Amino acid sequence: MSNGSEGRRVPVRHETPREAFLRSMREAATHAHADAIFDQIYPPEIRAVSRPFWTPVRVAARAAELLATSPTTRVLDVGAGVGKFCIVGAAVTGVAFVGVERRPRLVQVARRAAEGCGVPSVSFICAEFHTLPAEDFDAFYFFNPFEENLWDPPETLDHLDDADSACPERFVADIVRAERMLFDARPGTRVATYHGFGGRMVPGYDLVHSEEQGTGVLQLWVRRGHRWRLVAPAHGD
C-alpha cells in the first residue's frame, strides 16, 4: 500500500544572502583565515590597516557572546571605526549593536559594509561617544579606542585620518568621559574590554571573566546591583 507520499518531491529551500552571511560568520569565528575572508567587504585601504585597528573576527564573536544576554540586549561599541565588531557581533548573536564613531568617513564605510552584508540589527552614529546616554544601552565594548592619541608623530602614517595627529590631551579627556559614561550606566550593565580601554575600571564593576584572545586579553565586567554617581567638586575645591 502507498501512503500517497511516494514520488512527491520535497521543495528545496535555498538560503537567502543574509542567511548565508550569518552562517558564514558563525563558521568564520573558528576559521584560521577569518579576518582575511571578512575584510573583503572593505576597500583596500581599509583592509590594509585591519590588523592594528579592527577587532579580529574571533575576538568579536566571543566578546559579543559575553555581552548578549537576551534578545533585547543593546550593545554600544565605543570608537566603532568601520564597524567590524558590530557587524560580526550582530551576525553571531542577532541582538542590536550600535557603533559610535566621530570620523564621518569611517561611519560611511561602516554603513555601506553593514548594508552589503544584510545585517539589520546594526546601526552607526557619527558623534562623540560621550554625547550618547549610557542608560540607553545594556552593554559596552572597548577595544582600547583612545590609544591612537598617544602615538608619536612618526607613526601618523598609520593613522586612519591625516587630520588626526597625536593628541595626549584628547586621550586624557576621553578616558575621563569614558569613566563618567560607565558611572552613569545602569546596574547589570556588561562591559567587554579588549586590550583595556586606557584607564582603570571605575568602582562598582566586578571582573567576572578574563581570557587570552588574539594578541591581548578579553575581559568582561558587570556592574553591581547598586548605582554609583560621580559627584562634581564644589567650587573652590
N, C-alpha and C positions, 0 to 999 in steps of 0.2 A: 504494500500500500504506500501511497505517497502522501505526504503532509502538505503538498501543494507548493512547497518552497523550493523543490528541486529545480535547478536550472534558472532560478531567479538570480539576477545579478545585483549584488550589493553595490550601491554607488560609492565611489572612492572620493573621500573628502580631501582636498588639497589645502595646504597651509596658505594663509594669507601672507603677504610680505611682512606684516607686523608680527604675526605668529612665528614666522621663520626667524626674524631678527631676535625675538625674545628667546627662542630656543637656542640660537647660536650664542647669545650672551651667557646663558646658563652653562652651556658647554665650554665656552671660552674661559670661564672662571678657572678651569683646571688645565687649560691648554698652554703648552710651553711658549707658544708664539702668539699669545692672546693680544698683546699690545700692537704688534705689527699688523695683525688682522684688523683690529678695531680701528686703529689710526688711519686706515684707508679712507674713512669718511671725511677726513680733514684735508685741507690744501697742503701742498708740500712744505711750505714754510712753517706750518703748524706742526706737522709730523716731525720736522727736524728738531724741535725743542720739546718733544713729548716727554722724553726720559727725565729731564730735571724739573719740568713744570707740572705735569699732569699725573694724577694718581694712577698707578698701574691697575689694569683690569681686575686682577685677582684681589688686590687690596680693596678696591672699590666695592667689589661684590661682597667681600667679607665684612667690611665696615657697614654696608647697607643692611646686611642681615642682623648685625648687632643693634642697629638703630631702629629698624622697623619692627615694632612690637604689636601692631594691629593694622587692619586695612585702612584706618583713618589717619595713620601717622603722617605728619608733615615734617620733612627734613629740610633744613637750610644749610646749603654749602656756602661757607664764607670765603669769598675770593674764588669764584667758580671758574674763572678763566674761560676756556672754550667748552665747558660743560661735560667733560668726560665722566667725572664722578657721578653727576646727576643722571646722565643717560644710562650708564651701566647700573646704577642703583635702582632706578625706576624699572629697568628691564628685568632685573632679577627678583624684585620684591613686589612690584605693582603698586607701591604707595607713591604719594606725591612728593616730588623733590623740587625744591626751588633753589636756583643758583643766583647769588647776588655778586655782581662784578662791576667795578667802576669804569672799566675801559669799554667804550661803546663798540669799538671794532671787534673785540673778543666776544661781546654779547651777541653781535650779529652772527659770528661764526657758530656760536653755541646754538642759537635758534635754528639756523639752517641745518646743522647736524641733527638736532632732535627731530625736526620736521622730516628730514630724509630718512631717519630710522623708524619713523612712525610710532614713537613712544609718546602717548598722550598725557601721561601724568608728570610731565616735566615743564617747568617754566623758568624763564630767566629775566632778572630785573637789573637794569643799569642804574646803579645807585651806590652810595657809600653804605656799607653793611650796617653801620650803627643807626641808620635812619629807619630801619625796619623794627617794628615792635617785637621784642623777644617772646611775648605771650602768644604770638600767632603761630609758634612752632613747638613741636614736641621733641625735636632733636636737632643737634647742630653737628657739622663736620668741619674740622680744621686740618688742612694739610700745610701747616707752617706758612700761612698765606702772607705774612708780613716780612719775611726774611730778606726778600729782594732789596728792601730799603737799606740793608746793611752792606750790600756788595760794594766793593771798591770800583772806582771809575773804569779800570781796565777791563772789567767784566761786563760793562754795559752793552757790549756787542751781543751778549746772550740775553739781554732784556727783551721783553715782548714788545715794548713800545719805545721808540727812540726818545719820546718825550719824557719818559720816566727815568730819571737818574737817581743815584743813591741818595737817600734822604733819611738819615738816622732819626731826625725829629719826627717824621711820619711814623717810623717804626714804633717809637715810644708812645706816640699818641694813639696809634691803632691798638696796641696792647691794652692801654687803659680803656679804650672804647670796648674792646672785646670782653674785658673783665666786667665792665658795667653791664653789658648785654647778658653775660652769664649770671650776674647777680639778679637781674630782672626776670630771669626765666622762672617758669612755674615748677613747683615740686614734681618730681618724677621725670623731669627733662633729662634726656640722654645726650651725652656729648662724646663723639669719637674724635680722637686726635691721632694724626699720623706724622711722625717727626715733631710732635708737640705743636703749640700754637705761638710760641715765642715768649710766653710768660708762665707764671705758676697758676695752677688751677685755684680758683677762688674758694673760700670757705663754703661749706655746705654741700660739697660734692664728694662722693665716695668713689675710689677707683675699684671697680668691680671686675675688670678683666684687662689683661695685658698679654700680648703675644708678638713675637717677631714676625714681620711680614715684609717681603721685598728687601729694601735697603734700610728699613727702620723698624720702629716699634709702634704697633697699633694699640691704642688704649681706649677703654670705654669707662666713662664717668657717669654717675647717676646722681641727680640732686635729691637730697634727703627730703623728708616729708614736711619740713617747715621752711619758711621763706626768709632769706636774708635780704637786707637792703643796704646799699651804700648811703652813708649819711654825709652830706656836704659839710665841710668845716665852717664854723661860724666866722663871721667877718673879723679880721684881726688875728686869727689863729695862724 
